[in-house]
Amino acid sequence: MAEPKEVWITGIGLISSLGEGLDAHWDALSAKRVNVDEQRFAPYIVHPLAPVSFDAQIPKKGDQRQMEAWQRIGTYAAGLALDSAGLKGNQEILSRMDMIVAAGGGERDLNVDINILTADAAGNSQPGFLNEKLMNELRPTLFLAQLSNLLAGNIAIVHGVCGTSRTFMGEEASSIDAARIAVARIEAGQSDIALVGAAHNGERPDLLILYEFGDFNLTGQYAPVWQRKDKPGFALGSAGAFLVMESREHAEARGAKPYAKLTKVVADLARRKQPGAVTNSLQAMWPKLGVSDDKAALITGTTGAEPVTSDERAFLAQHPGLAVRATGTTFGHTMEAQFTLGLALAALSLSRGALYPANDPTGLEVEKADAPTQIVVMGAGHWQGEGLALVEAVK
């Protein structure tokens, strides 16, 4: 049986509340900047997307118009990843590049929803009213834009990525599985190169309502994620995170330089019926990574919601040597994009030879003076799904 192929991360595309591109993110993380809005959707808190000109990666206005915001974010980040990998316009590679996308449901046209509900409440919803509204007030592409795999379709149209395509749904767990499947396919030689990622628009009243039903939203005043135990919840964030992953042989053949290698991705779905289920799940997965010791760094997508955040803290207490960084403090909770965001930050940190500074007044996160060689990325969904990944420096 052939040895598994080494998986390199050769491209990173990032767009978030901190800006766009790797330098902008590194500078913002180094300065401990946080972009948060407590007023726009008060009492709910969001981390809004930084200003961006979508024309730079999506030049056709017609393409932009038929996408919802989360699709524009994702298509833009995908373009940044292809640029980062030196692949933009390389039709020979793009034509066979696989794509694995983690995506949520499409966005609603709230004005149409409000008009329909208002008319119904006033007794003006005669037979055929709903069909008439849907036919006349929704633009033709909106209903298609509800389909999660349209993000992959738009990336294919705009950037010419035309290999196989897979879309995973399932909130945080979807991006864990997207990375896991990408690694498995490349290791097995079933894929040479893949574009893997996700996007999330956190500035959506419909999502805020949805998560409020489960009492998941952070309200009132922003606090770093480790300071929310007495007032738990997550602040939704807008972000797109895409990675180009390829086999070492494929990367070397085209002269590509790696940011890092993605050594392992493991996933689980704990039955959260008993306290500590997530702690036990993470602890059971830990030996599968092959982390050399607890002096590694760890980037977690901790949500701030309970009880899962307390379970994560209990797991971290069993590994006191880890230098931890929680993306939720800086980026908010980007749901489907959270795990891919962690992978991107891990690869970026390894390529820069440093872990970005801690931004945690509780003291759980500590500084790491020496250059990291291994960074674990951890994800535990606010409701279900857990995963770990090991990202390592390329020797």
N, C-alpha and C positions, 0 to 999 in steps of 0.2 A: 504494500500500500504506500502511495506517494506521501511524502511529508507535506503537511499543510503549508500553503504559500503564506508568506508574510504580507500583512495588509498595511499599506502606508496611507496616511492622510496627506495628500499633496495639494489640496485646495480648501480654503475656508472662506465662506461668505457670511458676513454678519451685518444685520441691521436691527437696531433696537432703540430704546429710549435714550441710550448714550450716544447714538450717532450711527455712522456707517463705516465699514472697513476696519481693518485690524489695527492700524495706528490710532485711529480715533478711540477705539475701545480700550486699547492698552493705556493710552494717556488718561482716559476717564477713570479706569480702574486704579491706576497709580495715584490719581488725585482723590480717590474715594468719592467721586461725584455720584449723586443719585438724582434722577429726574422723576419727580412724583407730582401728581396733580390731586389735591384734596378737594377742589371746588367744583370742577366741571360736572361730576356725577355724584356730588355730595348726597348722602353721607359716605358714599363708596369712594375708594381710592384707586387710582390707576397710575401706571407708568406709561405715559403716552409715547408714541413713536416720535423720534426726533425729526425735524424737517428734512425732507429728502426730495430731490427732483427725480421722479420715476422715469423721465425721458432718458436718463443716462443708461438704463438697462432695458427699458421697454420703449423703444423709439416711436412706435406707431400709436397715435392717440386712439385709434379704433380698438387696438388690443387693450389699452388701458381702460377704456370705457366699458368693455364687456366683462371686466373682472371686478369682483368685490375687493374690498381693501385687503383682506387677508391673502387673496391671490396675488395682488400687486406686490405685497410685502414678500411673499415667497418667491415669486418670479424674479424680483429684484435681487434677493439674496442668492438665488441660484446663479444668476449672472455674475455676481461678485465672486462666487466660488469658482466658476469656470475661468474667470479672469485670473484669479489667484493661482490656479493650476496651469495657466498658460495654454488653455484649450479653446478659448473663444475663437470661433471661426474655423476650427480644425474639423472639417466635415468628415474626414476618414474616421477619426476617433468618435466624434459626436454621433455618427450614424449607428454605432454599435455600443454606445455607452448605455448601461442600464440605469434605471431610475427607481428609487424607493422613497416614497413620500409618506410622512405622517400628517394626517389632516383631520380637522373637525368638520362639523356640518357647515353648510353655507350660511350666509347672512340674510336676514329678512329685510324687506322694504317696510320700515316701520310706519311710514306715512300711509301706505296702502292698508296695512293692518289696522291702523287707528281709524281710518275712514270707514272701513268695513264694520268694525266694532261699534263705532258711533252711530252709523246708520241702523244697525241692528237694534241698538238700545233705544233708538227713536221710533222703532217700528216701521222702518222704511226698507226692510229687506224682503221685498216681494220675490216670488219664485224666479229663478234665473239670475237674481241680483249678484250672487257670489261669482258665478261663471263670467258674467259681464265685466265685473270689476277685474278679475284675474286676466281676462283677455285684453282689456283696454288700458289698464293702468300699469301692468308689469311689462317692462321692456322684454323683447323676445328672449334675450340671453339670460335673464335673471333666474328663470327656473332651472336652466342648465347650470348656472353658477352655484346652485345649491348642492351639486354633486361634488363630493370630496375629490374624486379623481380628476376633476377639471383643473386642479392646480398642476398636476403632472401634465395634463393636456396643454395648458398654457405655456409651461416651460418648454415642452416639445415644439410648440408653434414659434415662440419667440427666440429660443436659443438653439433649436435644431437637435435636441437630445432625443434620439430616435431608436434606442435599443428597447429592451423589454421594460415594462412599467408595472410597478406594484404600488398600491395605496393601502395604508393601514389606518384604521380608525380605532379609537379607544383611549382618548385623552392622553395622560402621561405615558401609559404603557405602549402606545402606538409608536413613539419614537424609539423606545427601548427595543421593540421588536424590529423596527426598520433597520437599526444598526446591527442587531444580532443576525438578521437574515443576510445583510450585505456582507458581513464578515464571513459567515459560513459559506456563502457562494464563492467569494474570492479565494478563501482558503482551499476550497475543494476544486478550484480551477473551472468552475461553472461560469465565472464572470471575471473579466480582466480589469474592468474599471466601472465605477458606479457613482452616480450623483445621489446623495442621501441627505434628507433634511425635512424641515417642517416650517410652518409659519403660523402665527397667531395674532389676531387683532383683538386686543384687550379692551378697546374703546367701544364697546357694544352694549347698549342698554338691555338688549334681549339676553345676553350672557349674564349680565349683572343680576337680572331678575331670576334667571335659571339657578344661579349659584346661591342667591339669597334664599330660595326655597329650601336649600339644604343647610342654611346658616353657615356658609363657607366664607363670605366676604369679610375682609377687614374694613371696618367703618370708623368714622370720626377722625382719627389722627394717625398719620404714618408712624410706624415703629420698625426698626430692624427685625428681621425674621425671628431671631433668637430671643427677642424681648416681648413676644406676643402671647406668652403662656396664659396670662390673666385675661387677655382679650384676643383670643385666637382668630385666625382668618388669613386669607391671602388677598393681595392687591394684584389684580390682573395686569399683565404687561403685554405690550405689543412688540413682537420680534420675529425675525426670520433668520434661521440658521441652517446653512447647507454646507456639506462636506463633499469633496471629491476623494473617494477611496479607490485604491488600485493595488494590484499585486506589485511586490517589489520589482519583479522582472519586467513588468510592463512599464513601470515608472523609470527604471534605469535605461530601458531601451529607447525611451523618448527624451532622456536627459532631464527628467523632473527631479526636483529636490523635495524631500519630505519635510513636513512640519513635525511629524511624530509617527509612530506606528500604533495601530489599534490591535492589541494583543488578544483581548478576550472580551466578550459580552455575554453575561448570563442574566436570565430573567426568571421571575417566579410570580405566582398569583396566590398569596397567602389568604387563607380563610379567616377573615378578621372578625371572628366570633368571640375570641378570648383576648384579654389584654396581653400585650407583648407579642402578638402574632407577627407583626412586621419586624420587630427586633429579631425574633427567631428566624424569620425568612432571610434577612440580611446576613445574619451570622452563619446560616447554612450555606449561603452562596459564597461567602468570603474566601474559604480555602480553594475554591475553583479558579480564582483569579491568578494564583501564583505570585502574590505580592511578596517580595523578599523579606520585608519587615514592616513594622508599624511606623517607620520613619518616612513613609511616603506621604504625599499630599492627597487631599480628598476634596473634590468639588461636588457639592450636593445641591439638588434641586428642591430642597426642603420647602414645603409650601407655607408653613405657619399655621395651617389648620390642625385641629386636634381630633382624635388622639394620635394621629400618625406622627406628628412632629415629636411628641414625647417618646414614642417608640424609637425614632431615629436617634434622639439624644441618648437613649439607653444603649443603643448599639455603639454610638461613638464613645461612650464612657468605657466600653470594653476595649477600646483601641486608643488609649490616651496619647500615643506618640504621633498621631496623625495631625498634620496642619490642615485645618478645615476651612473651606470657603463656601458660603451659601449664596447661590445666585439670586434667591428670592429677595434678599435685602436690596440689591442693586438694580435688578432687572424687573422685579415683580414676578408673578407667576405666569409663565408663558405657555402653560398647559402642554399641548402637543410638541412644542418646540423646546421644552425645558431640558430634556436629556441631550438632545443634539447641541443645544447651547453649551451645556457642560462639557461635551466632547470637544467643541470648538475652542473653549477657553483653556482646556487642558492641553490641547495641541499647540495653541498659541503660547502658553506659558513655557512649555518644553522647548519650543523653538526660540524663545527669548532668553532661555537659561535662567528663569526666575519665576517664582510664584508671586502673583500680584498681592498687594498689601491686604491685610485683614481690615474689615470694616464692621466691627462688632464690639459695642460697648460692654457686652456681658463678659468678655474674656474667654469665651469658648474657642474662638478663632485665635490662633497664635501665629506669630511671624515665623518664617522659614528662611534662615540666612543662606544656606547652601543651595546650589542649583538642583532642582528636582530632576530625578531620572524616571520616576514612576508617579503617575497621578491617577487615582481611582475616581471615577465618575459614578455618583450614586443618584438613583431616582426612586422615589416612593410616592405613588399617586395619592391624591387627597382622599380618594375613595377606594381604589384598588390598583394593584400592579406594582411590582418592585423590580429593580434591576441594578446591576453593577457592571462597570467596564473598566478595563485596565489600559491606560494610554502610556506609552513609554517613549523615551528619547531613542532616536536611531543612532546606533553606535557606528 
